Amino acid sequence: MTACQLPMAHRARAPRVPDDRGAALIFALLGIVAISALGLGLVSLSVAGMTASENERDTARALAVADAGIAHARKLILWREWQSFDQFLQNDAGSNAGVGCTGDELVDAPGGPLPPGYPTSSADFIPAAGLAFGGGSYQVFVCDDDATDWDTSVTPAVLDTDPGVDVNKRIIVRSVGTGPNGATATVELVIAGQDLPALIVNGDLAVPGNPHLTGAGGAAFANGAMALAGDACAEQFFGSVGSVGVSGSSVGTGAGCSNAALDIRPDSPPLNIPLISPNDYKALATYWLESDGNIYDPATGLPFPPGAVSGWSFSNQTWSSNSNIPAGTYWVNGNVVMGGSPGTAASPLPMTILATQSVDIGGSPDTVPALTVSDIGNVPVGISVIAGTDLLLAGSSSQQFTGIYYAAHQLNISGSPAINGQVLAYNLADTSYPPGNTNKVALDAAGRMVITGSPTINFTGSGIVGTAPVAWRECRTTTNPANPCGPLWGG
């Protein structure tokens, strides 16, 4: 090394730093993807929610349409109490004639005599193909409960599987509703018989008297309002479709007739009362008492010789009896006034009165039904009186009445008779009738029937039944939209 030469300096090299500018882009892209996926998920959930809401809305609309079909069918079927549902089950045409549950049971009015005011226009009924409603339509089927349709009028009971015949007074109404967007829903309603109470009237009832209603069926019911006073007592309850007013301090319920335990049931559903005509059982009568003053033999259609049937006299559209009438069922074309004391407590007289007009029972009779029928109850029922208009029951506690006492118009109970059975008033009309525009029992100034006496009505049940809705269900499914409920109840 010479003097002029200097040593060469060595420069240290800085460490190399990795280049991460590309990683930031990747993270940004990943964030965008995640946010997009989350957004798509939220959109999917929103769409699913909207779809579910739309489906629920469509099904709710279909259910509302099906409910409208049930309401329409109820109006037609429960317009009155029918003695048989067969006239609906068999009310169809073509290849389905006489077969229930085919959808054409309510295409028009059922056969047989129709009650006053029953619809007759084709627009009032339900076509087999369905009826348009609310942007959709409903189709209604009236079906028998074939699997449980036991005929208990014979021993042993027999299962009736004919879809056009009902023997147990129980049917199923199925309404299939289709909404505006094609969704379907089905509602089924079971209509069946239910026992009626000891005392029942159509309309309003005032009870200023002191009736005592005892037994398992010891109740009073009004298909209207009820006003209670006096010493009225019902072992079961007092019920009405309207209000139940209580003004008597001794009105009570229960076996002890306690007013502290008073059971009143206002605002109850109505109970259907059958409309029964004395002519329904004319063919079963032992004697026909005609308005010409003769007594006829139903077997021959010829009059008995004068005096052959004792105890009856005729005057001015009215047949009157005394203590000597023979046992039997009497169909009477006119009014009946029953007097004398036929029968005794130890040996009551078997007697049934079927009168086209009023029946007025006085005297001191002791009677039991001569006629028993099976078409108005779940078991055979004994009929004592059917009055085509009014029924007036008088007498004292020594009188023993048994069976069904029925008025197509109004009833009044005076005195204190003992009745083992049911007392019913249909309240069809409040009009006068021969002779001389008579009206034995009229509604009061407030339009009510009135119980003025102190009868004891003992009823253990198993009498006349009325029909009412007893159960229902709704069905929604996509597996079988045409029949979401599957098999019928009991069918």
Backbone torsions as a table, in degrees:
resi	resn	phi	psi	omega
1	MET	NA	132.8	178.7
2	THR	-91.9	169.7	-176.8
3	ALA	-66.8	-28.3	-178.1
4	CYS	-81.6	-10.2	-176.7
5	GLN	-93.2	135.2	177.6
6	LEU	-110.1	152.4	178.6
7	PRO	-69.0	142.4	179.7
8	MET	-76.7	131.5	-179.1
9	ALA	-79.8	141.6	177.3
10	HIS	-102.2	119.9	178.0
11	ARG	-92.8	130.1	-179.8
12	ALA	-74.4	139.9	-179.8
13	ARG	-90.1	132.8	179.1
14	ALA	-71.5	147.5	178.5
15	PRO	-65.6	147.0	-177.8
16	ARG	-81.7	129.5	178.8
17	VAL	-95.4	133.1	179.4
18	PRO	-63.0	147.8	178.7
19	ASP	-90.3	105.4	-176.0
20	ASP	-107.7	19.1	179.2
21	ARG	-64.6	-29.8	178.2
22	GLY	-72.4	-30.5	-178.7
23	ALA	-64.6	-37.3	179.6
24	ALA	-60.7	-38.8	179.0
25	LEU	-64.9	-40.7	-179.5
26	ILE	-63.4	-45.3	178.8
27	PHE	-61.4	-37.3	178.8
28	ALA	-64.7	-42.9	179.1
29	LEU	-64.9	-41.6	178.2
30	LEU	-62.3	-38.9	177.7
31	GLY	-63.4	-40.2	179.0
32	ILE	-64.2	-41.7	179.2
33	VAL	-61.9	-45.0	-179.2
34	ALA	-62.7	-44.1	179.6
35	ILE	-64.7	-38.5	179.0
36	SER	-64.4	-42.0	179.3
37	ALA	-63.4	-42.8	178.2
38	LEU	-62.5	-41.6	179.0
39	GLY	-63.9	-42.5	177.7
40	LEU	-63.0	-39.0	177.5
41	GLY	-62.6	-43.4	178.6
42	LEU	-64.6	-39.7	177.4
43	VAL	-63.2	-42.6	179.2
44	SER	-62.1	-43.9	177.3
45	LEU	-62.1	-40.2	179.8
46	SER	-64.4	-43.0	179.0
47	VAL	-64.5	-42.4	178.6
48	ALA	-62.7	-41.1	178.2
49	GLY	-63.7	-42.2	178.3
50	MET	-63.9	-40.4	179.0
51	THR	-64.1	-44.3	178.4
52	ALA	-62.3	-40.9	178.9
53	SER	-64.3	-41.5	178.6
54	GLU	-64.8	-41.5	178.4
55	ASN	-63.4	-41.9	178.9
56	GLU	-64.5	-40.5	177.7
57	ARG	-63.2	-45.0	-179.2
58	ASP	-65.0	-40.4	179.3
59	THR	-67.8	-39.2	178.0
60	ALA	-62.3	-39.2	176.8
61	ARG	-64.4	-43.0	178.5
62	ALA	-62.7	-38.4	179.0
63	LEU	-65.9	-39.4	177.2
64	ALA	-63.5	-37.8	177.3
65	VAL	-66.0	-43.3	178.1
66	ALA	-62.2	-40.7	176.7
67	ASP	-60.5	-38.1	177.6
68	ALA	-63.0	-37.0	176.7
69	GLY	-64.5	-40.5	177.1
70	ILE	-63.5	-44.0	179.8
71	ALA	-61.6	-41.0	179.1
72	HIS	-63.2	-45.7	-179.7
73	ALA	-65.2	-40.4	178.6
74	ARG	-59.1	-41.4	-179.9
75	LYS	-60.1	-43.3	-177.3
76	LEU	-73.6	-37.7	-174.6
77	ILE	-83.3	-37.5	-176.5
78	LEU	-100.2	20.8	176.8
79	TRP	-57.0	-37.9	176.4
80	ARG	-150.1	176.4	176.6
81	GLU	-88.3	112.9	-179.6
82	TRP	-90.0	146.4	177.3
83	GLN	-72.6	-20.2	178.4
84	SER	-152.9	144.9	173.9
85	PHE	-86.2	-1.8	-177.5
86	ASP	-58.9	-34.2	-177.2
87	GLN	-66.7	-19.0	171.6
88	PHE	-87.6	-46.5	-178.7
89	LEU	-59.4	-33.5	-177.1
90	GLN	-97.5	7.0	-174.7
91	ASN	-90.1	67.9	178.3
92	ASP	-143.2	-179.4	-171.4
93	ALA	-139.1	175.4	176.6
94	GLY	65.7	-142.4	-176.5
95	SER	-68.5	-16.8	-179.2
96	ASN	-95.2	11.7	-174.8
97	ALA	-56.4	127.7	176.7
98	GLY	79.8	7.2	-177.4
99	VAL	-116.7	122.4	178.8
100	GLY	-79.0	168.2	173.5
101	CYS	69.1	29.2	176.9
102	THR	-108.5	-2.3	175.8
103	GLY	95.0	0.7	-179.6
104	ASP	-119.6	25.5	-178.3
105	GLU	-75.6	-20.5	-177.3
106	LEU	-118.2	32.2	-178.4
107	VAL	-74.5	-22.9	177.5
108	ASP	-160.4	-174.4	-177.1
109	ALA	-65.5	143.8	178.2
110	PRO	-68.9	161.5	179.8
111	GLY	-70.7	166.6	178.6
112	GLY	90.4	173.6	178.3
113	PRO	-60.5	136.9	-178.7
114	LEU	-101.8	148.1	178.4
115	PRO	-71.0	159.8	179.8
116	PRO	-57.3	135.0	176.3
117	GLY	81.4	-0.4	-177.5
118	TYR	-64.4	140.7	-176.6
119	PRO	-58.4	146.9	178.4
120	THR	-131.5	-15.4	-179.2
121	SER	-77.1	144.0	179.2
122	SER	-60.2	-27.9	179.7
123	ALA	-68.6	-14.7	-178.9
124	ASP	-86.1	-4.1	-173.1
125	PHE	-115.2	-176.8	-172.1
126	ILE	-118.9	110.5	179.5
127	PRO	-61.3	154.3	-179.9
128	ALA	-60.6	-34.1	-179.3
129	ALA	-79.4	-6.7	180.0
130	GLY	111.5	162.5	-178.7
131	LEU	-119.7	129.4	179.4
132	ALA	-64.8	136.4	179.8
133	PHE	-161.5	132.6	173.0
134	GLY	56.5	34.3	-178.9
135	GLY	83.5	-6.0	176.7
136	GLY	-127.8	-141.9	178.6
137	SER	-161.4	159.7	172.8
138	TYR	-128.6	144.8	176.2
139	GLN	-120.1	133.5	-172.7
140	VAL	-121.8	134.9	178.3
141	PHE	-118.3	134.7	173.5
142	VAL	-109.9	118.8	-168.6
143	CYS	-127.2	146.6	173.4
144	ASP	-86.3	151.6	178.8
145	ASP	-90.2	71.9	-170.0
146	ASP	-56.5	-35.0	-176.1
147	ALA	-72.7	-16.2	-178.6
148	THR	-129.6	17.6	-175.4
149	ASP	-86.2	74.1	-176.4
150	TRP	-86.1	131.0	175.9
151	ASP	-91.2	104.0	-176.6
152	THR	-92.6	4.4	178.1
153	SER	-76.8	-9.3	177.0
154	VAL	-120.6	158.8	179.0
155	THR	-124.7	124.1	-4.2
156	PRO	-73.2	160.5	-179.3
157	ALA	-59.9	147.4	-177.1
158	VAL	-119.1	135.0	177.3
159	LEU	-81.9	122.0	179.1
160	ASP	-97.3	117.3	-177.3
161	THR	-106.1	11.0	178.8
162	ASP	-75.4	118.2	-178.2
163	PRO	-67.7	-10.4	178.4
164	GLY	-101.6	5.0	-177.3
165	VAL	-131.7	129.6	177.0
166	ASP	-113.6	127.1	-179.7
167	VAL	-116.1	-12.8	-177.6
168	ASN	-111.8	13.1	179.1
169	LYS	54.8	49.6	178.2
170	ARG	-144.6	122.4	178.6
171	ILE	-133.2	166.4	179.4
172	ILE	-124.3	128.2	177.5
173	VAL	-107.1	121.2	-179.6
174	ARG	-113.5	126.2	178.1
175	SER	-117.9	121.5	177.4
176	VAL	-103.8	113.0	-179.7
177	GLY	-99.2	134.7	175.8
178	THR	-115.6	122.7	-177.7
179	GLY	-79.3	177.2	-178.1
180	PRO	-59.8	-29.7	-177.5
181	ASN	-101.3	14.5	175.6
182	GLY	92.9	-5.6	177.4
183	ALA	-67.7	148.7	-179.2
184	THR	-124.0	153.5	173.3
185	ALA	-149.7	149.2	-176.8
186	THR	-125.9	137.5	174.9
187	VAL	-124.1	134.8	176.4
188	GLU	-118.7	138.1	180.0
189	LEU	-126.5	129.3	175.7
190	VAL	-96.9	124.7	175.9
191	ILE	-111.6	125.0	-174.9
192	ALA	-145.5	166.7	178.8
193	GLY	-76.3	146.1	173.6
194	GLN	-138.7	144.5	-177.6
195	ASP	-62.3	137.2	173.3
196	LEU	-90.2	154.9	-176.4
197	PRO	-77.4	-178.6	-177.0
198	ALA	-62.7	-39.6	-178.4
199	LEU	-131.2	122.1	-179.8
200	ILE	-147.0	138.3	178.2
201	VAL	-134.7	149.4	169.6
202	ASN	-83.7	120.8	178.7
203	GLY	108.9	-162.0	-176.3
204	ASP	-85.6	149.7	-177.6
205	LEU	-136.9	129.6	172.5
206	ALA	-110.4	135.4	-178.1
207	VAL	-126.0	79.2	174.2
208	PRO	-81.7	-11.8	179.9
209	GLY	-82.4	-162.3	-173.1
210	ASN	-127.3	55.0	179.7
211	PRO	-70.7	143.9	173.6
212	HIS	-118.7	120.4	-176.7
213	LEU	-110.3	117.6	-172.8
214	THR	-122.6	167.1	177.2
215	GLY	94.8	177.4	-178.3
216	ALA	-63.1	-25.4	177.2
217	GLY	-106.7	20.5	-175.3
218	GLY	-76.5	75.5	180.0
219	ALA	-138.2	158.8	174.5
220	ALA	-120.3	138.8	-177.4
221	PHE	-142.5	141.8	177.3
222	ALA	-127.5	129.3	172.7
223	ASN	-80.9	56.8	-177.3
224	GLY	-179.5	-144.8	176.6
225	ALA	-99.1	157.8	179.8
226	MET	-131.1	136.4	176.6
227	ALA	-122.1	118.9	-175.7
228	LEU	-106.8	141.3	175.5
229	ALA	-152.8	-177.1	175.7
230	GLY	66.2	-143.4	-174.8
231	ASP	-110.1	38.0	179.3
232	ALA	-65.2	140.8	179.8
233	CYS	-144.7	136.8	174.0
234	ALA	-130.3	123.7	-179.8
235	GLU	-61.4	-27.5	-179.5
236	GLN	-101.4	-72.0	-176.6
237	PHE	-166.7	166.6	167.1
238	PHE	-112.4	123.3	-177.8
239	GLY	-132.4	157.8	177.2
240	SER	-159.3	160.8	175.1
241	VAL	-72.7	-32.3	177.9
242	GLY	-101.4	-136.8	-177.5
243	SER	-85.5	160.0	171.4
244	VAL	-123.0	100.9	-180.0
245	GLY	-88.8	133.9	-178.2
246	VAL	-120.5	118.6	177.9
247	SER	-122.9	-15.6	179.4
248	GLY	-84.7	128.3	-176.1
249	SER	-69.1	-17.9	-177.7
250	SER	-105.1	10.2	174.8
251	VAL	-65.4	130.2	-176.7
252	GLY	-152.0	172.9	176.6
253	THR	-135.8	175.1	-177.7
254	GLY	86.5	169.4	-177.8
255	ALA	-60.8	-27.5	-180.0
256	GLY	-95.4	4.9	-179.2
257	CYS	52.3	46.3	-177.3
258	SER	-85.6	128.9	175.5
259	ASN	-75.1	-16.3	176.4
260	ALA	-70.5	-25.0	-179.0
261	ALA	-110.9	30.5	-175.2
262	LEU	-58.9	124.5	179.7
263	ASP	-107.7	100.2	176.1
264	ILE	-114.9	143.2	-174.3
265	ARG	-131.7	77.4	176.5
266	PRO	-74.4	168.7	175.0
267	ASP	56.1	36.9	179.0
268	SER	-87.4	157.3	173.2
269	PRO	-62.9	148.8	-179.6
270	PRO	-67.2	154.3	174.8
271	LEU	-112.6	121.7	-179.4
272	ASN	-70.5	130.9	174.4
273	ILE	-104.5	130.4	178.1
274	PRO	-63.4	143.3	171.3
275	LEU	-91.0	106.7	-175.0
276	ILE	-109.8	133.6	177.9
277	SER	-108.4	142.6	174.9
278	PRO	-59.9	-25.7	179.7
279	ASN	-71.6	-17.0	178.9
280	ASP	-59.8	-29.7	-174.3
281	TYR	-120.6	18.8	-179.8
282	LYS	-57.7	-39.2	-177.4
283	ALA	-67.0	-16.7	-178.9
284	LEU	-95.1	0.8	-175.3
285	ALA	-74.6	154.2	174.4
286	THR	-84.7	-34.1	-178.0
287	TYR	-137.6	145.4	171.4
288	TRP	-112.9	118.2	178.1
289	LEU	-101.4	106.3	-171.3
290	GLU	-92.2	165.9	-178.8
291	SER	-75.5	-2.5	175.6
292	ASP	-91.4	3.8	178.3
293	GLY	87.6	3.9	178.4
294	ASN	-104.1	152.7	174.3
295	ILE	-107.5	124.5	-173.0
296	TYR	-106.3	152.9	173.9
297	ASP	-92.4	114.0	-178.2
298	PRO	-60.4	-27.6	-177.9
299	ALA	-67.8	-31.6	-177.6
300	THR	-113.9	-19.5	-174.5
301	GLY	76.7	7.0	-178.0
302	LEU	-105.3	150.8	179.5
303	PRO	-71.9	145.7	171.1
304	PHE	-69.8	153.5	174.5
305	PRO	-60.9	150.1	178.7
306	PRO	-54.1	131.9	179.2
307	GLY	82.7	-3.7	-179.1
308	ALA	-69.0	-29.6	176.3
309	VAL	-110.8	108.4	-171.5
310	SER	-79.0	162.1	167.8
311	GLY	88.5	0.9	-177.0
312	TRP	-121.0	143.0	172.8
313	SER	-135.6	153.3	-175.2
314	PHE	-126.5	134.1	175.1
315	SER	-160.4	129.6	170.0
316	ASN	54.4	56.1	176.5
317	GLN	66.6	16.6	-175.0
318	THR	-133.5	131.0	173.3
319	TRP	-99.7	128.5	-179.5
320	SER	-118.3	143.4	-177.4
321	SER	-118.1	162.8	172.0
322	ASN	-125.9	-160.8	-173.8
323	SER	-75.6	-9.4	-168.8
324	ASN	-104.3	14.7	-178.2
325	ILE	-69.9	143.9	177.9
326	PRO	-76.2	160.3	175.9
327	ALA	-64.0	151.8	176.4
328	GLY	148.6	180.0	177.5
329	THR	-105.9	125.4	-175.5
330	TYR	-112.8	117.5	168.1
331	TRP	-93.6	126.7	-172.0
332	VAL	-124.0	123.1	176.0
333	ASN	-90.9	85.6	-176.9
334	GLY	144.9	-154.9	-179.6
335	ASN	-96.1	159.0	176.7
336	VAL	-129.1	130.9	168.8
337	VAL	-118.8	115.3	-176.1
338	MET	-102.3	117.5	179.5
339	GLY	-123.4	-168.0	179.8
340	GLY	72.5	-163.9	-176.9
341	SER	-136.3	61.1	178.4
342	PRO	-68.0	139.4	179.9
343	GLY	78.0	166.1	176.1
344	THR	-135.0	167.9	177.8
345	ALA	-61.2	-36.4	-179.8
346	ALA	-77.4	-28.7	-178.2
347	SER	-140.0	76.1	-177.7
348	PRO	-66.1	151.4	-177.8
349	LEU	-82.5	124.8	172.1
350	PRO	-69.8	114.6	-174.5
351	MET	-152.5	136.4	173.0
352	THR	-132.1	133.1	177.8
353	ILE	-112.3	124.3	174.9
354	LEU	-119.5	95.7	-172.9
355	ALA	-109.9	136.4	179.8
356	THR	-72.7	-19.0	177.2
357	GLN	-122.8	-132.8	-170.3
358	SER	-87.3	160.1	173.6
359	VAL	-130.3	125.3	-179.3
360	ASP	-121.7	110.9	-176.0
361	ILE	-106.7	113.1	174.3
362	GLY	-121.4	-149.2	-180.0
363	GLY	62.4	-152.1	-179.4
364	SER	-137.3	62.0	-179.6
365	PRO	-77.7	150.3	169.2
366	ASP	-123.1	110.2	-170.8
367	THR	-134.1	157.9	169.3
368	VAL	-131.6	159.8	-178.1
369	PRO	-64.8	138.8	170.8
370	ALA	-91.8	-20.4	-176.1
371	LEU	-115.8	128.4	175.2
372	THR	-120.9	130.9	-178.3
373	VAL	-125.7	159.9	-175.7
374	SER	-118.5	5.3	-173.6
375	ASP	-98.2	2.3	-179.3
376	ILE	-123.1	8.0	179.3
377	GLY	-149.3	168.7	177.1
378	ASN	-73.3	-20.6	173.9
379	VAL	-130.8	163.0	177.8
380	PRO	-55.5	138.4	-173.5
381	VAL	-121.6	133.8	177.4
382	GLY	-87.3	128.1	-179.5
383	ILE	-104.2	127.8	174.1
384	SER	-99.6	-45.9	-178.6
385	VAL	-142.6	132.2	164.3
386	ILE	-124.2	114.9	178.5
387	ALA	-101.6	126.7	179.5
388	GLY	-69.3	-19.0	173.9
389	THR	-126.6	-100.6	-171.9
390	ASP	-102.9	155.3	177.1
391	LEU	-128.1	124.9	177.6
392	LEU	-120.1	118.6	-180.0
393	LEU	-111.6	122.5	178.1
394	ALA	-125.4	-171.7	175.3
395	GLY	116.2	-173.4	-176.7
396	SER	-117.8	177.2	-177.6
397	SER	-65.8	-11.6	177.2
398	SER	-75.4	-16.9	177.0
399	GLN	-75.2	135.7	178.0
400	GLN	-120.9	107.0	178.0
401	PHE	-105.3	138.9	178.8
402	THR	-133.0	139.2	175.4
403	GLY	111.7	-160.3	-176.7
404	ILE	-94.7	129.6	175.1
405	TYR	-119.0	115.4	-167.3
406	TYR	-131.1	133.4	175.1
407	ALA	-120.9	128.1	175.8
408	ALA	-72.1	-27.3	175.0
409	HIS	-102.3	-107.4	-174.8
410	GLN	-117.1	163.5	175.1
411	LEU	-131.6	155.7	171.4
412	ASN	-143.6	136.5	178.0
413	ILE	-116.3	118.1	176.2
414	SER	-117.2	167.6	-176.2
415	GLY	70.6	-154.1	-175.5
416	SER	-140.1	55.4	179.1
417	PRO	-68.3	154.9	174.7
418	ALA	-102.4	121.1	-175.0
419	ILE	-120.3	125.3	173.5
420	ASN	-105.9	93.4	-177.7
421	GLY	157.5	-146.5	-177.5
422	GLN	-122.2	149.3	174.2
423	VAL	-125.7	124.0	-173.7
424	LEU	-135.5	145.5	175.4
425	ALA	-135.1	121.7	-177.2
426	TYR	-78.7	-26.6	178.6
427	ASN	60.7	43.4	-177.9
428	LEU	-64.9	-39.8	-179.7
429	ALA	-157.9	165.6	174.9
430	ASP	-129.6	77.1	-172.8
431	THR	-127.0	163.6	177.3
432	SER	-86.0	162.8	-177.5
433	TYR	-152.7	165.3	-179.6
434	PRO	-64.4	153.4	-0.7
435	PRO	-88.7	149.7	172.3
436	GLY	62.5	35.8	-179.9
437	ASN	53.1	51.6	178.9
438	THR	-73.8	145.5	170.1
439	ASN	-144.0	88.3	-173.4
440	LYS	-60.3	-38.4	-178.9
441	VAL	-129.8	108.7	179.4
442	ALA	-107.6	153.6	171.8
443	LEU	-63.7	149.4	179.4
444	ASP	-76.1	-176.6	-175.6
445	ALA	-61.7	-23.4	179.1
446	ALA	-93.7	7.5	178.1
447	GLY	77.3	29.7	-175.8
448	ARG	-115.6	151.7	163.4
449	MET	-78.9	153.6	-173.7
450	VAL	-132.9	129.3	172.7
451	ILE	-102.0	109.1	-173.2
452	THR	-100.8	-19.2	-173.8
453	GLY	-91.2	-163.0	-178.5
454	SER	-128.4	58.1	-178.8
455	PRO	-75.6	156.9	166.7
456	THR	-109.7	118.9	-179.8
457	ILE	-114.5	109.3	179.7
458	ASN	-103.3	123.5	-177.1
459	PHE	-138.5	122.2	-177.8
460	THR	-95.1	-0.6	-177.8
461	GLY	102.4	-176.6	178.4
462	SER	61.5	46.4	175.5
463	GLY	-113.9	-137.5	176.9
464	ILE	-68.4	138.8	177.5
465	VAL	-113.2	152.9	171.3
466	GLY	-116.9	159.9	-179.9
467	THR	-101.2	147.4	-178.6
468	ALA	-159.4	156.8	172.5
469	PRO	-63.6	130.3	-177.6
470	VAL	-118.4	-16.6	179.5
471	ALA	-164.6	156.5	176.4
472	TRP	-154.3	161.2	174.1
473	ARG	-151.7	156.2	175.2
474	GLU	-120.8	148.8	-175.2
475	CYS	-135.1	132.4	176.2
476	ARG	-136.2	124.8	177.9
477	THR	-160.7	155.6	176.7
478	THR	-101.5	-5.9	-178.2
479	THR	-70.9	-35.3	177.5
480	ASN	-147.6	77.6	-174.7
481	PRO	-57.6	-27.8	-178.6
482	ALA	-74.8	-20.3	-178.1
483	ASN	-150.0	64.6	-175.0
484	PRO	-67.7	-24.5	-179.0
485	CYS	-78.9	-14.5	-176.9
486	GLY	73.0	-147.8	-178.4
487	PRO	-62.0	148.9	176.5
488	LEU	-65.0	152.1	172.0
489	TRP	-59.2	123.0	177.2
490	GLY	68.2	-2.2	-178.1
491	GLY	-96.6	NA	NA
